[in-house]
């Protein structure tokens, strides 16, 4: 059974930002889909569907690798 988790990400401003974060999270083992509700200048909502709950530290590392910061939703 899949699980869906929402995360907050600060610093994204454009479609390139969305693509970078999406690619990094999608590369995590178990990730099935990633969708982003972009909030320019605020906290964007990133929704991840995965086989099982992903390790929050791995998600944070993926977001940081893309150049952004994971925050509480």
FIMIFI-919028 format. One record per residue (C-alpha): x negated, z, y; residue number from 1. Coordinates in nm, 3 decimals, decimal comma. Example, Ala and Ser with C-alpha at 12.3 -4.5 7.8 and 13.67 -1.06 7.14 Angstrom:
REM FIMIFI-919028
east / up / north / resi
-1,230 / 0,780 / -0,450 / 1
-1,367 / 0,714 / -0,106 / 2
***
This chain:
REM FIMIFI-919028
east / up / north / resi
0,000 / 0,000 / 0,000 / 1
-0,134 / -0,092 / 0,344 / 2
-0,169 / 0,151 / 0,630 / 3
-0,142 / 0,079 / 1,002 / 4
-0,338 / 0,277 / 1,262 / 5
-0,345 / 0,244 / 1,641 / 6
-0,655 / 0,308 / 1,848 / 7
-0,722 / 0,313 / 2,222 / 8
-1,011 / 0,106 / 2,357 / 9
-1,142 / 0,121 / 2,714 / 10
-1,332 / -0,151 / 2,895 / 11
-1,165 / -0,471 / 2,776 / 12
-1,067 / -0,714 / 3,053 / 13
-1,014 / -1,059 / 2,899 / 14
-0,950 / -1,267 / 2,589 / 15
-1,323 / -1,274 / 2,510 / 16
-1,319 / -0,892 / 2,499 / 17
-1,021 / -0,903 / 2,263 / 18
-1,196 / -1,156 / 2,039 / 19
-1,513 / -0,944 / 2,023 / 20
-1,333 / -0,623 / 1,929 / 21
-1,108 / -0,805 / 1,683 / 22
-1,404 / -0,967 / 1,506 / 23
-1,601 / -0,642 / 1,476 / 24
-1,308 / -0,441 / 1,337 / 25
-1,192 / -0,725 / 1,109 / 26
-1,539 / -0,726 / 0,950 / 27
-1,492 / -0,368 / 0,824 / 28
-1,431 / -0,336 / 0,451 / 29
-1,060 / -0,296 / 0,385 / 30
-0,939 / -0,429 / 0,722 / 31
-0,653 / -0,675 / 0,674 / 32
-0,543 / -0,755 / 1,030 / 33
-0,619 / -0,653 / 1,387 / 34
-0,397 / -0,699 / 1,692 / 35
-0,474 / -0,605 / 2,050 / 36
-0,239 / -0,526 / 2,337 / 37
-0,478 / -0,588 / 2,630 / 38
-0,443 / -0,357 / 2,931 / 39
-0,689 / -0,482 / 3,192 / 40
-0,848 / -0,189 / 3,372 / 41
-0,689 / 0,063 / 3,135 / 42
-0,673 / 0,164 / 2,773 / 43
-0,587 / -0,126 / 2,543 / 44
-0,402 / -0,058 / 2,219 / 45
-0,570 / -0,190 / 1,905 / 46
-0,354 / -0,187 / 1,592 / 47
-0,531 / -0,219 / 1,259 / 48
-0,367 / -0,280 / 0,922 / 49
-0,592 / -0,195 / 0,629 / 50
-0,585 / -0,138 / 0,254 / 51
-0,630 / 0,236 / 0,318 / 52
-0,711 / 0,443 / 0,625 / 53
-1,042 / 0,334 / 0,776 / 54
-1,312 / 0,588 / 0,858 / 55
-1,268 / 0,657 / 1,234 / 56
-1,648 / 0,672 / 1,276 / 57
-1,678 / 0,318 / 1,138 / 58
-1,404 / 0,193 / 1,369 / 59
-1,574 / 0,362 / 1,667 / 60
-1,908 / 0,205 / 1,570 / 61
-1,746 / -0,140 / 1,543 / 62
-1,586 / -0,104 / 1,886 / 63
-1,916 / 0,014 / 2,036 / 64
-2,099 / -0,278 / 1,873 / 65
-1,860 / -0,507 / 2,060 / 66
-1,951 / -0,325 / 2,384 / 67
-1,648 / -0,103 / 2,437 / 68
-1,541 / 0,258 / 2,387 / 69
-1,287 / 0,400 / 2,143 / 70
-1,061 / 0,664 / 2,301 / 71
-0,755 / 0,862 / 2,194 / 72
-0,427 / 0,671 / 2,208 / 73
***
